[in-house]
Amino acid sequence: MVSYPQWARERAMKVEEVILRVASGQSTFWQAVRVLNRSPRHVRRLMQRSRHHGFAALLDGRTGRPSTKRMP
């Protein structure tokens, strides 16, 4: 398992909190779009990924991989 920096985990927790508010009916989908400053399409995808894969889906999947632009 990849170790994520504290700021990355905090950002994912914020996204999870907003998504859970929408799911429980405390806020609307459009409020989530404004709070997260993302497009409606991206927020829908985040919500779908979090439903299927949980909190881990909200973390950046590129962490731990070397850059493709890395020099040999």
Z-matrix of the N, CA and C atoms (Angstrom, degrees):
N
C 1 1.453
C 2 1.520 1 109.59
N 3 1.295 2 116.57 1 141.11
C 4 1.453 3 123.01 2 -178.39
C 5 1.521 4 109.44 3 -83.29
N 6 1.316 5 115.60 4 138.57
C 7 1.462 6 120.18 5 176.56
C 8 1.525 7 108.63 6 -89.79
N 9 1.324 8 116.13 7 123.79
C 10 1.458 9 121.53 8 -178.11
C 11 1.519 10 109.96 9 -97.90
N 12 1.326 11 118.05 10 146.85
C 13 1.467 12 120.37 11 175.77
C 14 1.526 13 110.95 12 -66.20
N 15 1.309 14 115.26 13 159.16
C 16 1.470 15 121.33 14 -177.36
C 17 1.527 16 111.39 15 -57.93
N 18 1.335 17 117.92 16 -42.34
C 19 1.463 18 120.55 17 -177.38
C 20 1.526 19 111.32 18 -64.59
N 21 1.340 20 117.97 19 -33.01
C 22 1.469 21 120.57 20 179.49
C 23 1.527 22 110.49 21 -69.99
N 24 1.335 23 116.68 22 -40.47
C 25 1.465 24 119.78 23 178.16
C 26 1.529 25 110.71 24 -66.27
N 27 1.343 26 116.89 25 -38.75
C 28 1.473 27 120.12 26 179.26
C 29 1.523 28 111.32 27 -65.26
N 30 1.328 29 116.85 28 -40.76
C 31 1.460 30 120.35 29 178.18
C 32 1.524 31 110.86 30 -63.46
N 33 1.331 32 116.81 31 -42.16
C 34 1.464 33 120.40 32 178.50
C 35 1.530 34 110.76 33 -65.52
N 36 1.331 35 117.59 34 -35.62
C 37 1.468 36 120.20 35 178.08
C 38 1.522 37 110.91 36 -66.49
N 39 1.348 38 117.33 37 -36.13
C 40 1.463 39 120.61 38 177.54
C 41 1.530 40 109.94 39 -64.29
N 42 1.317 41 116.53 40 -45.01
C 43 1.461 42 120.84 41 179.08
C 44 1.521 43 109.72 42 -62.34
N 45 1.330 44 117.19 43 -43.59
C 46 1.463 45 120.88 44 179.55
C 47 1.527 46 111.11 45 -61.95
N 48 1.328 47 116.47 46 -41.38
C 49 1.462 48 120.34 47 179.83
C 50 1.528 49 111.10 48 -61.95
N 51 1.328 50 117.06 49 -44.51
C 52 1.467 51 120.92 50 179.90
C 53 1.523 52 110.31 51 -64.75
N 54 1.329 53 117.77 52 -41.67
C 55 1.460 54 121.51 53 180.00
C 56 1.535 55 110.54 54 -64.70
N 57 1.328 56 116.97 55 -40.22
C 58 1.459 57 119.94 56 179.20
C 59 1.527 58 111.52 57 -66.30
N 60 1.336 59 117.09 58 -34.71
C 61 1.469 60 119.82 59 176.74
C 62 1.517 61 111.11 60 -64.11
N 63 1.332 62 116.36 61 -40.25
C 64 1.470 63 119.88 62 178.47
C 65 1.527 64 109.57 63 -66.32
N 66 1.321 65 117.03 64 -43.16
C 67 1.462 66 120.77 65 -178.72
C 68 1.524 67 112.12 66 -63.72
N 69 1.340 68 117.03 67 -33.92
C 70 1.462 69 119.79 68 -178.81
C 71 1.523 70 112.57 69 -86.00
N 72 1.336 71 117.38 70 -8.26
C 73 1.454 72 120.75 71 178.50
C 74 1.520 73 114.33 72 89.81
N 75 1.329 74 118.25 73 6.14
C 76 1.464 75 121.20 74 179.60
C 77 1.525 76 111.98 75 -72.92
N 78 1.334 77 116.89 76 -28.12
C 79 1.464 78 120.18 77 176.38
C 80 1.525 79 108.63 78 -140.33
N 81 1.319 80 115.00 79 168.24
C 82 1.462 81 119.65 80 -177.44
C 83 1.522 82 110.81 81 -94.05
N 84 1.308 83 114.52 82 165.59
C 85 1.461 84 121.07 83 177.52
C 86 1.530 85 110.47 84 -59.92
N 87 1.315 86 117.11 85 -40.93
C 88 1.458 87 120.74 86 -176.79
C 89 1.526 88 111.78 87 -70.56
N 90 1.321 89 117.38 88 -29.68
C 91 1.458 90 119.86 89 173.37
C 92 1.524 91 109.89 90 -66.49
N 93 1.314 92 117.07 91 -38.61
C 94 1.465 93 121.26 92 177.90
C 95 1.526 94 110.59 93 -63.59
N 96 1.317 95 116.48 94 -40.27
C 97 1.467 96 120.27 95 178.47
C 98 1.525 97 110.20 96 -60.35
N 99 1.337 98 116.65 97 -42.85
C 100 1.470 99 120.37 98 -179.97
C 101 1.525 100 111.91 99 -69.67
N 102 1.332 101 117.28 100 -42.73
C 103 1.464 102 120.58 101 -178.16
C 104 1.528 103 111.50 102 -65.12
N 105 1.328 104 116.58 103 -43.10
C 106 1.464 105 120.81 104 -178.26
C 107 1.519 106 112.90 105 -80.97
N 108 1.329 107 116.18 106 -12.92
C 109 1.466 108 121.70 107 -179.09
C 110 1.533 109 111.08 108 55.73
N 111 1.332 110 115.16 109 46.06
C 112 1.453 111 122.71 110 178.95
C 113 1.522 112 108.71 111 -125.68
N 114 1.313 113 116.54 112 166.57
C 115 1.459 114 120.19 113 177.50
C 116 1.525 115 109.03 114 -75.29
N 117 1.340 116 117.14 115 156.76
C 118 1.467 117 119.39 116 177.35
C 119 1.529 118 112.52 117 -57.14
N 120 1.313 119 116.41 118 -37.96
C 121 1.470 120 120.47 119 179.50
C 122 1.527 121 111.09 120 -62.41
N 123 1.340 122 116.75 121 -43.38
C 124 1.460 123 120.98 122 -179.55
C 125 1.533 124 110.72 123 -65.58
N 126 1.329 125 117.03 124 -41.87
C 127 1.467 126 120.25 125 179.92
C 128 1.525 127 110.23 126 -64.93
N 129 1.333 128 118.31 127 -40.01
C 130 1.471 129 120.82 128 176.03
C 131 1.524 130 110.50 129 -59.88
N 132 1.331 131 116.35 130 -43.13
C 133 1.462 132 120.11 131 179.69
C 134 1.524 133 111.39 132 -66.19
N 135 1.341 134 117.25 133 -40.25
C 136 1.462 135 120.15 134 177.06
C 137 1.522 136 110.86 135 -61.63
N 138 1.328 137 116.31 136 -42.46
C 139 1.465 138 120.34 137 -179.82
C 140 1.528 139 110.81 138 -64.25
N 141 1.305 140 116.60 139 -42.52
C 142 1.459 141 120.40 140 179.95
C 143 1.529 142 111.09 141 -65.70
N 144 1.330 143 117.17 142 -44.27
C 145 1.468 144 120.27 143 179.17
C 146 1.520 145 111.57 144 -63.81
N 147 1.333 146 116.89 145 -39.18
C 148 1.463 147 118.78 146 -179.20
C 149 1.529 148 111.07 147 -69.56
N 150 1.325 149 117.91 148 -32.65
C 151 1.469 150 120.83 149 176.56
C 152 1.523 151 111.30 150 -64.74
N 153 1.334 152 116.42 151 -41.28
C 154 1.459 153 120.42 152 -175.39
C 155 1.529 154 113.22 153 -83.45
N 156 1.341 155 117.80 154 -36.69
C 157 1.462 156 120.74 155 -171.39
C 158 1.523 157 114.18 156 -119.03
N 159 1.314 158 118.30 157 -3.79
C 160 1.455 159 120.77 158 177.64
C 161 1.523 160 113.61 159 77.95
N 162 1.326 161 115.15 160 -156.98
C 163 1.459 162 122.09 161 -174.08
C 164 1.531 163 112.30 162 -62.14
N 165 1.318 164 118.21 163 -35.28
C 166 1.461 165 122.36 164 -176.94
C 167 1.534 166 112.00 165 -60.01
N 168 1.322 167 117.48 166 -26.98
C 169 1.464 168 120.98 167 -179.15
C 170 1.523 169 112.05 168 -70.67
N 171 1.333 170 117.36 169 -19.45
C 172 1.456 171 120.59 170 -178.14
C 173 1.522 172 112.33 171 -86.28
N 174 1.324 173 117.43 172 -11.80
C 175 1.463 174 121.24 173 178.28
C 176 1.524 175 109.74 174 -84.63
N 177 1.317 176 116.30 175 153.60
C 178 1.456 177 121.97 176 -178.19
C 179 1.521 178 110.28 177 -69.04
N 180 1.304 179 116.92 178 123.20
C 181 1.458 180 121.37 179 -177.78
C 182 1.512 181 114.72 180 -77.85
N 183 1.324 182 118.18 181 -9.32
C 184 1.458 183 120.58 182 -177.84
C 185 1.530 184 112.89 183 -84.25
N 186 1.320 185 117.80 184 -11.90
C 187 1.455 186 121.68 185 -176.93
C 188 1.524 187 110.55 186 -62.63
N 189 1.329 188 115.77 187 135.27
C 190 1.462 189 121.00 188 178.22
C 191 1.510 190 113.90 189 94.42
N 192 1.307 191 117.83 190 -7.42
C 193 1.465 192 120.62 191 178.86
C 194 1.524 193 109.61 192 -100.57
N 195 1.320 194 117.17 193 142.34
C 196 1.466 195 118.74 194 176.05
C 197 1.530 196 110.72 195 -70.60
N 198 1.307 197 115.97 196 153.56
C 199 1.453 198 121.57 197 179.39
C 200 1.521 199 110.62 198 -65.40
N 201 1.320 200 116.02 199 144.77
C 202 1.465 201 119.74 200 176.86
C 203 1.524 202 110.98 201 -74.17
N 204 1.332 203 116.61 202 -15.76
C 205 1.465 204 121.09 203 179.76
C 206 1.525 205 112.20 204 -94.15
N 207 1.320 206 116.38 205 7.21
C 208 1.455 207 122.20 206 -177.91
C 209 1.523 208 111.53 207 -66.13
N 210 1.316 209 116.33 208 136.87
C 211 1.455 210 121.56 209 179.20
C 212 1.518 211 109.47 210 -83.43
N 213 1.349 212 117.72 211 145.21
C 214 1.468 213 120.03 212 179.67
C 215 1.541 214 111.42 213 -70.92
